[in-house]
Amino acid sequence: MLRFFLRALCLVLALALLPDSVEAESQVSRDQAEMTALKLVPGGAVVNSSLERDGRRLVWWVDISIPGSRNVKAIHVDARTGAVLSNAVEAPEDR
């Protein structure tokens, strides 16, 4: 029982020492990534954005509404460089 408690305590301490989120690793802020994506869709609005790890690369996944359409542009922005990695249209059934 003591071993279990000590292992659990070590896990809690290790998690407490990790950065609050992967955003701490990103050199491009959420706002910067969203602004980059918005430039590709005139009149669009941010529907959703999240920072995710794609293999070893950190990527901002930004969905922008397309005016006059139910589709969105799914734009991936490199979280270290700010470069657009992909820009694709997604229909509602694809999300």
Residue pairs with C-beta under 8 A, 6 or more apart in sequence:
19 25
21 51
22 51
22 52
22 53
22 58
23 30
23 51
25 58
25 79
26 51
26 58
26 60
26 79
26 80
27 79
27 80
27 81
28 60
28 77
28 78
28 79
28 80
28 81
28 82
30 49
30 51
30 60
32 82
33 49
33 60
33 62
33 77
33 79
33 82
34 46
34 49
34 60
34 62
36 62
36 75
36 77
36 82
36 84
37 46
37 49
37 60
37 62
37 64
37 73
37 75
37 77
37 84
38 44
38 45
38 46
38 64
40 64
40 73
40 75
40 84
40 87
41 64
41 65
41 66
41 67
41 73
41 75
42 67
43 67
44 64
44 65
44 66
44 67
44 73
45 64
45 65
46 62
46 63
46 64
46 65
47 63
47 64
47 65
47 72
48 61
48 62
48 63
49 60
49 61
49 62
49 63
50 60
50 61
51 58
51 59
51 60
51 61
51 79
52 58
52 59
52 61
53 59
54 76
57 78
57 79
57 80
58 78
58 79
58 80
59 76
59 77
59 78
59 79
59 85
60 76
60 77
60 78
60 79
61 74
61 75
61 76
62 74
62 75
62 76
62 77
63 72
63 73
63 74
63 75
63 90
63 95
64 72
64 73
64 75
65 72
66 72
66 73
66 89
70 91
70 92
71 89
71 90
71 91
71 92
72 89
72 90
72 95
73 87
73 88
73 89
73 90
74 86
74 87
74 88
74 89
74 90
75 84
75 86
75 87
75 88
76 84
76 85
76 86
76 87
77 83
77 84
77 85
78 84
78 85
